[in-house]
Amino acid sequence: MTQLRIGLIGAGGIASVHIAGWQQQGAHVSIYSRSGAAHLVQQYGITEVATLADLLAASDMVSILTPTTTHHEYAMAALAAGKDVICEKPLAENTQRAAEMLNAAHAAGVRLFPAHVVRFFPEYVAAKAQLSNGPLPAVLHLSRSSAAPAAGSWFFDESLGGGIVPDQMIHDIDQALWLAGDVQRVFAVQNPPSVDDILPRPVNARIVLMHSNGVLSRLSGEWGPDGLPFSTSIIVEAPDGSTSYSWPESEVANAPGDYLPAQSPASSPYTLQIAEFAAARASGQPSRVSAFDGVMAVALAEAAAASIKSGEPVEFSAAAVAALLDCDTAGVEL
């Protein structure tokens, strides 16, 4: 069997778990980054290349691990070169650009996989299994909090794709979609409010999603003070008000943003995600996260941001998002 060649774009904090995951799959890993790759090369023995063109030439599949506003540029280049792409969340800074990425993948006949890794955490997999085999819940409660990113970073600049909703809370937006389906109304608040598109630090936000099937999802997110441990929770409330599933908050030392698990690389959700994406690429079969899921999560994050700005609920249409695409989302897995 030919060794799979993986190209990473970006050398930030998330890169190490991607490298470990791919090395568990026996892949050859190359990396292109404008800075910061030397320690990864030394630690993992991967290959650094000097240009994006060099990376594309050396890769069968590309993982994009860079800040949000660069995702579209790198993805479009990789897709045009006929490479399958994994892209960290969110796919892009707005729905239009995310849809363009999906359309480019479809046109090129390659795959686009959004890295919504929470779908691979066992606690959320268990919730999905329960809901798939039982009655609809009345309410989903999803929370996520951590210390805020470093002051002055792009994460706080909404014009650069930053913000607690598109960066942190998009995980639970995706979970709500996965667990309860399409959404028809979005209401969101943020405290304190942004000023000239710059978020305060610390900050928290709340989102309420009304699903088309009547389920209500209540999401809370916090970028808190330095030293705040990462925590996340999920509670499924049954129609009679009882709790049918609950995963209590767990506190772990963590870099701001995503949960970098303490498991061995072989059991890490990141490795499970990578293994599933690699298998889906090889077989042509769907993965549990489709490109359309990634586009929908961006669209809902945009709707939540619009609600925060207006102070009013926002009507949402999955069909309107699907209309941006050049393929049948029900029949084509990308």
Sequence and secondary structure as in RCSB ss.txt:
>XXXX:A:sequence
MTQLRIGLIGAGGIASVHIAGWQQQGAHVSIYSRSGAAHLVQQYGITEVATLADLLAASDMVSILTPTTTHHEYA
MAALAAGKDVICEKPLAENTQRAAEMLNAAHAAGVRLFPAHVVRFFPEYVAAKAQLSNGPLPAVLHLSRSSAAPA
AGSWFFDESLGGGIVPDQMIHDIDQALWLAGDVQRVFAVQNPPSVDDILPRPVNARIVLMHSNGVLSRLSGEWGP
DGLPFSTSIIVEAPDGSTSYSWPESEVANAPGDYLPAQSPASSPYTLQIAEFAAARASGQPSRVSAFDGVMAVAL
AEAAAASIKSGEPVEFSAAAVAALLDCDTAGVEL
>XXXX:A:secstr
    EEEEE  STTHHHHHHHHHHTT EEEEE SS  HHHHHHH  EE SSHHHHHHT SEEEE S GGGHHHHH
HHHHHTT EEEEESSSSSSHHHHHHHHHHHHHHT  EEEE GGGGSHHHHHHHHHHHTS   SEEEEEEEEE   
TTSGGGBGGGT SHIIIIIHHHHHHHHHHH  EEEEEEEEES  BTTB  SSEEEEEEEEETTS EEEEEEEEES
TT  BEEEEEEE TTS EEEEE    B   SSS    S TTT HHHHHHHHHHHHHHH    SS HHHHHHHHHH
HHHHHHHHHHSS EE  HHHHHTT SS TTT   
